[in-house]
Amino acid sequence: MDSRPRTVAGRIVESVAGTERRRLLVVVGVPVLFVALIDLTANFGVLVLFLAAGLAAFLYTRPTGQQTVAASCYGVGVLLIGLFLLELYWNGVQGSTEPLFGTATRLLWRAVTGTSLIGLGLWLRQREL
């Protein structure tokens, strides 16, 4: 019987699950990339650092490599959608000169990417890799 992973996702999960050091690299690396992405595209200040610290703690509590990879996908997805909704709320409450629809279309990439990452994470969590 072939013991190789069947998919790219299986290879990634197998690589992360190989050693604890690789799993910790994902636990630290994903929040750092999240901070870099959001810091380059928006100005949320220290809020992004708190969210990244929470994401790192959430990822650290996952016991297996597969759960860590899945949680990194849907965790970042939930944060992206949350930041999308937060910016829409701030735009409406603070009375920005930009229309709400304009803000929504400008930031739509966060909602689409977040939804895709949530779907990918839930798929990875359910699959037997």
N, CA, C and O atoms as CSV, one atom per row, in Angstrom:
chain,resi,resn,atom,element,x,y,z
A,1,MET,N,N,0.841,-1.178,0.000
A,1,MET,CA,C,0.000,0.000,0.000
A,1,MET,C,C,0.884,1.239,0.000
A,1,MET,O,O,1.927,1.273,0.654
A,2,ASP,N,N,0.460,2.244,-0.733
A,2,ASP,CA,C,1.201,3.488,-0.838
A,2,ASP,C,C,0.960,4.332,0.408
A,2,ASP,O,O,-0.185,4.639,0.740
A,3,SER,N,N,2.033,4.705,1.095
A,3,SER,CA,C,1.879,5.471,2.334
A,3,SER,C,C,2.020,6.972,2.100
A,3,SER,O,O,1.947,7.750,3.051
A,4,ARG,N,N,2.222,7.390,0.850
A,4,ARG,CA,C,2.367,8.819,0.573
A,4,ARG,C,C,1.022,9.532,0.689
A,4,ARG,O,O,-0.022,8.931,0.440
A,5,PRO,N,N,1.043,10.800,1.062
A,5,PRO,CA,C,-0.207,11.558,1.116
A,5,PRO,C,C,-0.832,11.666,-0.275
A,5,PRO,O,O,-0.124,11.697,-1.281
A,6,ARG,N,N,-2.152,11.722,-0.319
A,6,ARG,CA,C,-2.867,11.749,-1.588
A,6,ARG,C,C,-2.950,13.143,-2.183
A,6,ARG,O,O,-3.089,13.272,-3.400
A,7,THR,N,N,-2.872,14.170,-1.389
A,7,THR,CA,C,-3.096,15.523,-1.871
A,7,THR,C,C,-2.002,16.457,-1.382
A,7,THR,O,O,-1.173,16.098,-0.546
A,8,VAL,N,N,-2.027,17.664,-1.928
A,8,VAL,CA,C,-1.109,18.698,-1.452
A,8,VAL,C,C,-1.408,19.012,0.015
A,8,VAL,O,O,-0.494,19.206,0.817
A,9,ALA,N,N,-2.685,19.059,0.351
A,9,ALA,CA,C,-3.058,19.311,1.750
A,9,ALA,C,C,-2.499,18.226,2.659
A,9,ALA,O,O,-2.045,18.513,3.766
A,10,GLY,N,N,-2.530,16.986,2.198
A,10,GLY,CA,C,-1.969,15.892,2.986
A,10,GLY,C,C,-0.477,16.047,3.195
A,10,GLY,O,O,0.040,15.745,4.270
A,11,ARG,N,N,0.216,16.516,2.173
A,11,ARG,CA,C,1.667,16.740,2.304
A,11,ARG,C,C,1.967,17.857,3.306
A,11,ARG,O,O,2.890,17.753,4.113
A,12,ILE,N,N,1.175,18.923,3.239
A,12,ILE,CA,C,1.383,20.036,4.169
A,12,ILE,C,C,1.113,19.590,5.604
A,12,ILE,O,O,1.892,19.882,6.511
A,13,VAL,N,N,0.016,18.887,5.798
A,13,VAL,CA,C,-0.328,18.408,7.147
A,13,VAL,C,C,0.730,17.439,7.646
A,13,VAL,O,O,1.123,17.500,8.811
A,14,GLU,N,N,1.193,16.549,6.785
A,14,GLU,CA,C,2.228,15.597,7.189
A,14,GLU,C,C,3.520,16.316,7.556
A,14,GLU,O,O,4.199,15.925,8.506
A,15,SER,N,N,3.864,17.363,6.811
A,15,SER,CA,C,5.071,18.130,7.104
A,15,SER,C,C,4.952,18.844,8.451
A,15,SER,O,O,5.888,18.829,9.251
A,16,VAL,N,N,3.809,19.464,8.697
A,16,VAL,CA,C,3.608,20.179,9.964
A,16,VAL,C,C,3.570,19.206,11.133
A,16,VAL,O,O,4.095,19.499,12.207
A,17,ALA,N,N,2.948,18.049,10.926
A,17,ALA,CA,C,2.820,17.073,12.008
A,17,ALA,C,C,4.115,16.305,12.255
A,17,ALA,O,O,4.213,15.561,13.231
A,18,GLY,N,N,5.107,16.476,11.384
A,18,GLY,CA,C,6.354,15.724,11.511
A,18,GLY,C,C,7.071,15.951,12.829
A,18,GLY,O,O,7.474,14.993,13.488
A,19,THR,N,N,7.232,17.198,13.217
A,19,THR,CA,C,7.912,17.518,14.473
A,19,THR,C,C,7.166,18.643,15.180
A,19,THR,O,O,6.394,19.377,14.564
A,20,GLU,N,N,7.404,18.764,16.454
A,20,GLU,CA,C,6.792,19.841,17.235
A,20,GLU,C,C,7.344,21.198,16.805
A,20,GLU,O,O,6.639,22.204,16.876
A,21,ARG,N,N,8.585,21.231,16.366
A,21,ARG,CA,C,9.194,22.480,15.917
A,21,ARG,C,C,8.456,23.044,14.705
A,21,ARG,O,O,8.236,24.252,14.619
A,22,ARG,N,N,8.074,22.182,13.775
A,22,ARG,CA,C,7.334,22.646,12.594
A,22,ARG,C,C,5.942,23.131,12.980
A,22,ARG,O,O,5.447,24.115,12.430
A,23,ARG,N,N,5.317,22.446,13.919
A,23,ARG,CA,C,3.995,22.887,14.367
A,23,ARG,C,C,4.091,24.255,15.041
A,23,ARG,O,O,3.231,25.112,14.840
A,24,LEU,N,N,5.134,24.456,15.836
A,24,LEU,CA,C,5.327,25.754,16.481
A,24,LEU,C,C,5.670,26.838,15.467
A,24,LEU,O,O,5.336,28.006,15.667
A,25,LEU,N,N,6.334,26.456,14.381
A,25,LEU,CA,C,6.604,27.414,13.308
A,25,LEU,C,C,5.292,27.912,12.699
A,25,LEU,O,O,5.166,29.095,12.385
A,26,VAL,N,N,4.326,27.027,12.532
A,26,VAL,CA,C,3.005,27.434,12.036
A,26,VAL,C,C,2.301,28.300,13.073
A,26,VAL,O,O,1.664,29.295,12.727
A,27,VAL,N,N,2.414,27.922,14.344
A,27,VAL,CA,C,1.767,28.674,15.426
A,27,VAL,C,C,2.286,30.107,15.480
A,27,VAL,O,O,1.519,31.025,15.770
A,28,VAL,N,N,3.564,30.317,15.209
A,28,VAL,CA,C,4.147,31.657,15.245
A,28,VAL,C,C,4.056,32.335,13.875
A,28,VAL,O,O,3.780,33.532,13.791
A,29,GLY,N,N,4.287,31.580,12.812
A,29,GLY,CA,C,4.357,32.159,11.472
A,29,GLY,C,C,3.043,32.692,10.943
A,29,GLY,O,O,3.014,33.759,10.330
A,30,VAL,N,N,1.961,31.976,11.166
A,30,VAL,CA,C,0.659,32.416,10.649
A,30,VAL,C,C,0.232,33.751,11.272
A,30,VAL,O,O,-0.184,34.637,10.526
A,31,PRO,N,N,0.310,33.944,12.589
A,31,PRO,CA,C,-0.043,35.262,13.136
A,31,PRO,C,C,0.886,36.384,12.660
A,31,PRO,O,O,0.437,37.514,12.467
A,32,VAL,N,N,2.171,36.084,12.470
A,32,VAL,CA,C,3.093,37.109,11.971
A,32,VAL,C,C,2.705,37.521,10.552
A,32,VAL,O,O,2.701,38.710,10.233
A,33,LEU,N,N,2.380,36.552,9.702
A,33,LEU,CA,C,1.932,36.878,8.346
A,33,LEU,C,C,0.607,37.633,8.365
A,33,LEU,O,O,0.393,38.531,7.551
A,34,PHE,N,N,-0.279,37.276,9.283
A,34,PHE,CA,C,-1.549,37.988,9.424
A,34,PHE,C,C,-1.300,39.449,9.784
A,34,PHE,O,O,-1.904,40.344,9.192
A,35,VAL,N,N,-0.422,39.698,10.743
A,35,VAL,CA,C,-0.104,41.074,11.144
A,35,VAL,C,C,0.511,41.831,9.977
A,35,VAL,O,O,0.156,42.985,9.736
A,36,ALA,N,N,1.429,41.200,9.249
A,36,ALA,CA,C,2.063,41.872,8.116
A,36,ALA,C,C,1.032,42.235,7.048
A,36,ALA,O,O,1.060,43.344,6.515
A,37,LEU,N,N,0.133,41.318,6.734
A,37,LEU,CA,C,-0.882,41.575,5.713
A,37,LEU,C,C,-1.821,42.702,6.129
A,37,LEU,O,O,-2.063,43.624,5.350
A,38,ILE,N,N,-2.343,42.637,7.325
A,38,ILE,CA,C,-3.311,43.646,7.764
A,38,ILE,C,C,-2.625,44.980,8.019
A,38,ILE,O,O,-3.212,46.030,7.757
A,39,ASP,N,N,-1.410,44.963,8.517
A,39,ASP,CA,C,-0.699,46.205,8.785
A,39,ASP,C,C,-0.371,46.945,7.493
A,39,ASP,O,O,-0.338,48.175,7.475
A,40,LEU,N,N,-0.129,46.207,6.415
A,40,LEU,CA,C,0.162,46.841,5.130
A,40,LEU,C,C,-1.092,47.393,4.461
A,40,LEU,O,O,-1.003,48.341,3.680
A,41,THR,N,N,-2.251,46.823,4.750
A,41,THR,CA,C,-3.462,47.224,4.038
A,41,THR,C,C,-4.421,48.080,4.859
A,41,THR,O,O,-5.340,48.671,4.292
A,42,ALA,N,N,-4.240,48.164,6.157
A,42,ALA,CA,C,-5.181,48.927,6.985
A,42,ALA,C,C,-4.456,49.504,8.190
A,42,ALA,O,O,-3.329,49.118,8.498
A,43,ASN,N,N,-5.112,50.422,8.857
A,43,ASN,CA,C,-4.536,51.043,10.040
A,43,ASN,C,C,-5.437,50.750,11.240
A,43,ASN,O,O,-6.305,51.548,11.595
A,44,PHE,N,N,-5.213,49.602,11.847
A,44,PHE,CA,C,-5.982,49.225,13.027
A,44,PHE,C,C,-5.174,49.397,14.308
A,44,PHE,O,O,-5.682,49.132,15.398
A,45,GLY,N,N,-3.942,49.831,14.193
A,45,GLY,CA,C,-3.125,50.054,15.371
A,45,GLY,C,C,-2.778,48.765,16.096
A,45,GLY,O,O,-2.424,47.764,15.473
A,46,VAL,N,N,-2.883,48.800,17.411
A,46,VAL,CA,C,-2.475,47.682,18.249
A,46,VAL,C,C,-3.519,46.561,18.260
A,46,VAL,O,O,-3.232,45.463,18.738
A,47,LEU,N,N,-4.711,46.816,17.748
A,47,LEU,CA,C,-5.764,45.798,17.702
A,47,LEU,C,C,-5.295,44.556,16.956
A,47,LEU,O,O,-5.596,43.434,17.361
A,48,VAL,N,N,-4.563,44.755,15.873
A,48,VAL,CA,C,-4.085,43.622,15.074
A,48,VAL,C,C,-3.110,42.768,15.877
A,48,VAL,O,O,-3.105,41.544,15.742
A,49,LEU,N,N,-2.293,43.394,16.702
A,49,LEU,CA,C,-1.356,42.633,17.534
A,49,LEU,C,C,-2.097,41.786,18.567
A,49,LEU,O,O,-1.716,40.644,18.822
A,50,PHE,N,N,-3.146,42.340,19.156
A,50,PHE,CA,C,-3.948,41.559,20.106
A,50,PHE,C,C,-4.637,40.386,19.414
A,50,PHE,O,O,-4.682,39.281,19.956
A,51,LEU,N,N,-5.168,40.625,18.226
A,51,LEU,CA,C,-5.813,39.547,17.478
A,51,LEU,C,C,-4.807,38.462,17.106
A,51,LEU,O,O,-5.120,37.273,17.176
A,52,ALA,N,N,-3.604,38.866,16.712
A,52,ALA,CA,C,-2.570,37.892,16.351
A,52,ALA,C,C,-2.123,37.088,17.570
A,52,ALA,O,O,-1.875,35.888,17.460
A,53,ALA,N,N,-2.020,37.731,18.718
A,53,ALA,CA,C,-1.656,37.000,19.940
A,53,ALA,C,C,-2.746,35.993,20.303
A,53,ALA,O,O,-2.444,34.872,20.711
A,54,GLY,N,N,-3.996,36.386,20.159
A,54,GLY,CA,C,-5.095,35.454,20.401
A,54,GLY,C,C,-5.088,34.300,19.421
A,54,GLY,O,O,-5.352,33.158,19.797
A,55,LEU,N,N,-4.783,34.594,18.152
A,55,LEU,CA,C,-4.695,33.542,17.138
A,55,LEU,C,C,-3.561,32.575,17.462
A,55,LEU,O,O,-3.723,31.362,17.325
A,56,ALA,N,N,-2.415,33.101,17.891
A,56,ALA,CA,C,-1.290,32.232,18.247
A,56,ALA,C,C,-1.645,31.333,19.432
A,56,ALA,O,O,-1.305,30.150,19.436
A,57,ALA,N,N,-2.318,31.881,20.423
A,57,ALA,CA,C,-2.738,31.066,21.572
A,57,ALA,C,C,-3.741,30.003,21.140
A,57,ALA,O,O,-3.682,28.866,21.608
A,58,PHE,N,N,-4.659,30.367,20.251
A,58,PHE,CA,C,-5.644,29.414,19.740
A,58,PHE,C,C,-4.955,28.295,18.970
A,58,PHE,O,O,-5.303,27.126,19.138
A,59,LEU,N,N,-3.986,28.635,18.133
A,59,LEU,CA,C,-3.275,27.618,17.356
A,59,LEU,C,C,-2.426,26.724,18.251
A,59,LEU,O,O,-2.295,25.529,17.990
A,60,TYR,N,N,-1.854,27.292,19.298
A,60,TYR,CA,C,-0.998,26.511,20.191
A,60,TYR,C,C,-1.788,25.432,20.929
A,60,TYR,O,O,-1.233,24.395,21.290
A,61,THR,N,N,-3.063,25.670,21.150
A,61,THR,CA,C,-3.874,24.697,21.887
A,61,THR,C,C,-4.361,23.548,21.017
A,61,THR,O,O,-4.954,22.603,21.538
A,62,ARG,N,N,-4.135,23.596,19.728
A,62,ARG,CA,C,-4.537,22.487,18.852
A,62,ARG,C,C,-3.550,21.340,19.042
A,62,ARG,O,O,-2.342,21.562,18.950
A,63,PRO,N,N,-4.019,20.122,19.303
A,63,PRO,CA,C,-3.116,19.021,19.659
A,63,PRO,C,C,-2.388,18.361,18.485
A,63,PRO,O,O,-1.302,17.817,18.680
A,64,THR,N,N,-2.951,18.392,17.276
A,64,THR,CA,C,-2.328,17.678,16.157
A,64,THR,C,C,-1.959,18.652,15.052
A,64,THR,O,O,-2.417,19.794,15.026
A,65,GLY,N,N,-1.125,18.179,14.145
A,65,GLY,CA,C,-0.730,18.997,13.006
A,65,GLY,C,C,-1.897,19.337,12.103
A,65,GLY,O,O,-2.003,20.466,11.624
A,66,GLN,N,N,-2.777,18.373,11.866
A,66,GLN,CA,C,-3.930,18.619,11.002
A,66,GLN,C,C,-4.854,19.661,11.619
A,66,GLN,O,O,-5.343,20.550,10.920
A,67,GLN,N,N,-5.092,19.559,12.901
A,67,GLN,CA,C,-5.947,20.546,13.557
A,67,GLN,C,C,-5.293,21.923,13.581
A,67,GLN,O,O,-5.983,22.939,13.501
A,68,THR,N,N,-3.966,21.964,13.691
A,68,THR,CA,C,-3.261,23.241,13.678
A,68,THR,C,C,-3.374,23.905,12.318
A,68,THR,O,O,-3.641,25.103,12.238
A,69,VAL,N,N,-3.172,23.141,11.241
A,69,VAL,CA,C,-3.267,23.705,9.892
A,69,VAL,C,C,-4.697,24.154,9.608
A,69,VAL,O,O,-4.913,25.236,9.064
A,70,ALA,N,N,-5.669,23.330,9.974
A,70,ALA,CA,C,-7.074,23.696,9.750
A,70,ALA,C,C,-7.442,24.943,10.547
A,70,ALA,O,O,-8.103,25.841,10.026
A,71,ALA,N,N,-7.019,25.000,11.802
A,71,ALA,CA,C,-7.339,26.155,12.643
A,71,ALA,C,C,-6.650,27.415,12.144
A,71,ALA,O,O,-7.194,28.510,12.285
A,72,SER,N,N,-5.460,27.280,11.562
A,72,SER,CA,C,-4.798,28.465,11.022
A,72,SER,C,C,-5.583,29.021,9.842
A,72,SER,O,O,-5.631,30.236,9.652
A,73,CYS,N,N,-6.192,28.160,9.054
A,73,CYS,CA,C,-7.007,28.635,7.924
A,73,CYS,C,C,-8.283,29.300,8.406
A,73,CYS,O,O,-8.548,30.455,8.073
A,74,TYR,N,N,-9.080,28.575,9.195
A,74,TYR,CA,C,-10.359,29.185,9.559
A,74,TYR,C,C,-10.204,30.269,10.618
A,74,TYR,O,O,-11.071,31.136,10.730
A,75,GLY,N,N,-9.140,30.244,11.387
A,75,GLY,CA,C,-8.904,31.326,12.346
A,75,GLY,C,C,-8.612,32.648,11.659
A,75,GLY,O,O,-9.168,33.682,12.028
A,76,VAL,N,N,-7.739,32.615,10.658
A,76,VAL,CA,C,-7.436,33.827,9.895
A,76,VAL,C,C,-8.676,34.276,9.124
A,76,VAL,O,O,-8.929,35.475,9.001
A,77,GLY,N,N,-9.447,33.324,8.607
A,77,GLY,CA,C,-10.669,33.678,7.890
A,77,GLY,C,C,-11.667,34.417,8.765
A,77,GLY,O,O,-12.250,35.416,8.345
A,78,VAL,N,N,-11.861,33.929,9.972
A,78,VAL,CA,C,-12.786,34.588,10.902
A,78,VAL,C,C,-12.285,35.989,11.247
A,78,VAL,O,O,-13.079,36.927,11.326
A,79,LEU,N,N,-10.983,36.137,11.452
A,79,LEU,CA,C,-10.439,37.460,11.767
A,79,LEU,C,C,-10.595,38.423,10.597
A,79,LEU,O,O,-10.899,39.597,10.805
A,80,LEU,N,N,-10.391,37.947,9.369
A,80,LEU,CA,C,-10.556,38.817,8.200
A,80,LEU,C,C,-12.002,39.288,8.063
A,80,LEU,O,O,-12.250,40.464,7.795
A,81,ILE,N,N,-12.947,38.383,8.244
A,81,ILE,CA,C,-14.356,38.786,8.159
A,81,ILE,C,C,-14.708,39.733,9.306
A,81,ILE,O,O,-15.456,40.692,9.111
A,82,GLY,N,N,-14.180,39.471,10.485
A,82,GLY,CA,C,-14.425,40.364,11.612
A,82,GLY,C,C,-13.887,41.764,11.372
A,82,GLY,O,O,-14.554,42.747,11.696
A,83,LEU,N,N,-12.688,41.869,10.809
A,83,LEU,CA,C,-12.125,43.186,10.511
A,83,LEU,C,C,-12.896,43.880,9.391
A,83,LEU,O,O,-13.042,45.102,9.406
A,84,PHE,N,N,-13.386,43.117,8.429
A,84,PHE,CA,C,-14.233,43.671,7.368
A,84,PHE,C,C,-15.494,44.294,7.971
A,84,PHE,O,O,-15.851,45.426,7.646
A,85,LEU,N,N,-16.161,43.550,8.846
A,85,LEU,CA,C,-17.385,44.057,9.471
A,85,LEU,C,C,-17.094,45.231,10.407
A,85,LEU,O,O,-17.888,46.169,10.492
A,86,LEU,N,N,-15.968,45.181,11.103
A,86,LEU,CA,C,-15.596,46.274,12.001
A,86,LEU,C,C,-15.374,47.566,11.227
A,86,LEU,O,O,-15.817,48.632,11.653
A,87,GLU,N,N,-14.694,47.472,10.098
A,87,GLU,CA,C,-14.451,48.683,9.316
A,87,GLU,C,C,-15.747,49.225,8.708
A,87,GLU,O,O,-15.924,50.440,8.615
A,88,LEU,N,N,-16.648,48.341,8.298
A,88,LEU,CA,C,-17.957,48.807,7.822
A,88,LEU,C,C,-18.716,49.521,8.943
A,88,LEU,O,O,-19.331,50.563,8.719
A,89,TYR,N,N,-18.668,48.955,10.144
A,89,TYR,CA,C,-19.344,49.564,11.285
A,89,TYR,C,C,-18.751,50.935,11.602
A,89,TYR,O,O,-19.482,51.907,11.796
A,90,TRP,N,N,-17.415,51.005,11.654
A,90,TRP,CA,C,-16.772,52.287,11.940
A,90,TRP,C,C,-17.108,53.325,10.880
A,90,TRP,O,O,-17.304,54.499,11.195
A,91,ASN,N,N,-17.174,52.899,9.637
A,91,ASN,CA,C,-17.503,53.829,8.562
A,91,ASN,C,C,-18.915,54.376,8.745
A,91,ASN,O,O,-19.149,55.565,8.526
A,92,GLY,N,N,-19.849,53.535,9.139
A,92,GLY,CA,C,-21.220,53.990,9.338
A,92,GLY,C,C,-21.388,54.844,10.578
A,92,GLY,O,O,-22.099,55.848,10.541
A,93,VAL,N,N,-20.751,54.466,11.675
A,93,VAL,CA,C,-20.921,55.179,12.946
A,93,VAL,C,C,-20.203,56.520,12.933
A,93,VAL,O,O,-20.744,57.513,13.421
A,94,GLN,N,N,-19.008,56.564,12.389
A,94,GLN,CA,C,-18.229,57.796,12.407
A,94,GLN,C,C,-18.646,58.771,11.314
A,94,GLN,O,O,-18.156,59.900,11.276
A,95,GLY,N,N,-19.530,58.357,10.436
A,95,GLY,CA,C,-20.017,59.267,9.408
A,95,GLY,C,C,-18.957,59.642,8.393
A,95,GLY,O,O,-18.715,60.826,8.161
A,96,SER,N,N,-18.332,58.670,7.796
A,96,SER,CA,C,-17.303,58.920,6.799
A,96,SER,C,C,-17.914,59.562,5.557
A,96,SER,O,O,-19.108,59.423,5.293
A,97,THR,N,N,-17.081,60.259,4.806
A,97,THR,CA,C,-17.549,60.842,3.548
A,97,THR,C,C,-17.660,59.785,2.456
A,97,THR,O,O,-18.329,60.002,1.446
A,98,GLU,N,N,-17.012,58.651,2.654
A,98,GLU,CA,C,-17.124,57.562,1.691
A,98,GLU,C,C,-18.437,56.817,1.927
A,98,GLU,O,O,-18.757,56.488,3.069
A,99,PRO,N,N,-19.199,56.548,0.868
A,99,PRO,CA,C,-20.442,55.793,1.058
A,99,PRO,C,C,-20.154,54.386,1.585
A,99,PRO,O,O,-19.092,53.817,1.333
A,100,LEU,N,N,-21.114,53.847,2.314
A,100,LEU,CA,C,-20.954,52.513,2.887
A,100,LEU,C,C,-20.747,51.465,1.801
A,100,LEU,O,O,-19.963,50.532,1.973
A,101,PHE,N,N,-21.447,51.620,0.685
A,101,PHE,CA,C,-21.284,50.686,-0.428
A,101,PHE,C,C,-19.872,50.774,-1.006
A,101,PHE,O,O,-19.299,49.757,-1.396
A,102,GLY,N,N,-19.314,51.966,-1.063
A,102,GLY,CA,C,-17.945,52.135,-1.548
A,102,GLY,C,C,-16.934,51.456,-0.639
A,102,GLY,O,O,-15.983,50.830,-1.108
A,103,THR,N,N,-17.145,51.583,0.659
A,103,THR,CA,C,-16.271,50.908,1.616
A,103,THR,C,C,-16.388,49.400,1.479
A,103,THR,O,O,-15.387,48.685,1.513
A,104,ALA,N,N,-17.617,48.923,1.323
A,104,ALA,CA,C,-17.833,47.477,1.200
A,104,ALA,C,C,-17.149,46.921,-0.044
A,104,ALA,O,O,-16.536,45.856,0.018
A,105,THR,N,N,-17.242,47.618,-1.165
A,105,THR,CA,C,-16.599,47.106,-2.381
A,105,THR,C,C,-15.084,47.223,-2.296
A,105,THR,O,O,-14.369,46.377,-2.834
A,106,ARG,N,N,-14.584,48.258,-1.630
A,106,ARG,CA,C,-13.131,48.411,-1.489
A,106,ARG,C,C,-12.536,47.312,-0.612
A,106,ARG,O,O,-11.409,46.872,-0.836
A,107,LEU,N,N,-13.295,46.878,0.380
A,107,LEU,CA,C,-12.801,45.882,1.328
A,107,LEU,C,C,-13.350,44.488,1.068
A,107,LEU,O,O,-13.174,43.590,1.892
A,108,LEU,N,N,-14.005,44.299,-0.053
A,108,LEU,CA,C,-14.640,43.017,-0.346
A,108,LEU,C,C,-13.640,41.866,-0.377
A,108,LEU,O,O,-14.008,40.724,-0.104
A,109,TRP,N,N,-12.384,42.149,-0.704
A,109,TRP,CA,C,-11.378,41.082,-0.748
A,109,TRP,C,C,-11.231,40.411,0.614
A,109,TRP,O,O,-10.947,39.216,0.688
A,110,ARG,N,N,-11.422,41.174,1.695
A,110,ARG,CA,C,-11.319,40.562,3.027
A,110,ARG,C,C,-12.443,39.563,3.260
A,110,ARG,O,O,-12.214,38.474,3.787
A,111,ALA,N,N,-13.643,39.931,2.870
A,111,ALA,CA,C,-14.784,39.034,3.068
A,111,ALA,C,C,-14.654,37.784,2.207
A,111,ALA,O,O,-14.926,36.678,2.673
A,112,VAL,N,N,-14.240,37.954,0.956
A,112,VAL,CA,C,-14.104,36.805,0.051
A,112,VAL,C,C,-12.975,35.891,0.515
A,112,VAL,O,O,-13.142,34.673,0.571
A,113,THR,N,N,-11.835,36.474,0.846
A,113,THR,CA,C,-10.702,35.679,1.317
A,113,THR,C,C,-11.028,35.000,2.645
A,113,THR,O,O,-10.697,33.831,2.842
A,114,GLY,N,N,-11.670,35.721,3.547
A,114,GLY,CA,C,-12.048,35.140,4.833
A,114,GLY,C,C,-13.009,33.980,4.687
A,114,GLY,O,O,-12.853,32.952,5.347
A,115,THR,N,N,-14.004,34.137,3.825
A,115,THR,CA,C,-14.958,33.051,3.595
A,115,THR,C,C,-14.276,31.843,2.977
A,115,THR,O,O,-14.552,30.706,3.358
A,116,SER,N,N,-13.386,32.087,2.025
A,116,SER,CA,C,-12.651,30.983,1.396
A,116,SER,C,C,-11.771,30.254,2.406
A,116,SER,O,O,-11.709,29.024,2.405
A,117,LEU,N,N,-11.094,31.008,3.265
A,117,LEU,CA,C,-10.233,30.383,4.271
A,117,LEU,C,C,-11.041,29.602,5.306
A,117,LEU,O,O,-10.601,28.549,5.768
A,118,ILE,N,N,-12.200,30.100,5.669
A,118,ILE,CA,C,-13.055,29.348,6.598
A,118,ILE,C,C,-13.479,28.036,5.962
A,118,ILE,O,O,-13.433,26.987,6.604
A,119,GLY,N,N,-13.892,28.091,4.702
A,119,GLY,CA,C,-14.278,26.865,4.003
A,119,GLY,C,C,-13.135,25.882,3.897
A,119,GLY,O,O,-13.322,24.685,4.113
A,120,LEU,N,N,-11.939,26.378,3.562
A,120,LEU,CA,C,-10.766,25.511,3.461
A,120,LEU,C,C,-10.421,24.898,4.813
A,120,LEU,O,O,-10.116,23.708,4.896
A,121,GLY,N,N,-10.467,25.701,5.868
A,121,GLY,CA,C,-10.155,25.191,7.199
A,121,GLY,C,C,-11.134,24.136,7.672
A,121,GLY,O,O,-10.737,23.128,8.257
A,122,LEU,N,N,-12.413,24.366,7.418
A,122,LEU,CA,C,-13.410,23.367,7.814
A,122,LEU,C,C,-13.275,22.095,6.986
A,122,LEU,O,O,-13.490,20.995,7.495
A,123,TRP,N,N,-12.920,22.240,5.713
A,123,TRP,CA,C,-12.689,21.062,4.870
A,123,TRP,C,C,-11.483,20.270,5.382
A,123,TRP,O,O,-11.530,19.043,5.464
A,124,LEU,N,N,-10.407,20.977,5.726
A,124,LEU,CA,C,-9.215,20.297,6.250
A,124,LEU,C,C,-9.502,19.610,7.580
A,124,LEU,O,O,-8.954,18.543,7.861
A,125,ARG,N,N,-10.349,20.210,8.390
A,125,ARG,CA,C,-10.667,19.620,9.687
A,125,ARG,C,C,-11.468,18.328,9.533
A,125,ARG,O,O,-11.314,17.401,10.328
A,126,GLN,N,N,-12.323,18.268,8.514
A,126,GLN,CA,C,-13.188,17.106,8.316
A,126,GLN,C,C,-12.506,15.970,7.564
A,126,GLN,O,O,-12.876,14.810,7.745
A,127,ARG,N,N,-11.524,16.275,6.731
A,127,ARG,CA,C,-10.896,15.274,5.877
A,127,ARG,C,C,-9.990,14.354,6.677
A,127,ARG,O,O,-9.428,14.734,7.704
A,128,GLU,N,N,-9.867,13.141,6.177
A,128,GLU,CA,C,-8.922,12.173,6.739
A,128,GLU,C,C,-7.693,12.206,5.844
A,128,GLU,O,O,-7.672,11.579,4.784
A,129,LEU,N,N,-6.666,12.939,6.272
A,129,LEU,CA,C,-5.481,13.127,5.422
A,129,LEU,C,C,-4.368,12.199,5.801
A,129,LEU,O,O,-3.302,12.230,5.185
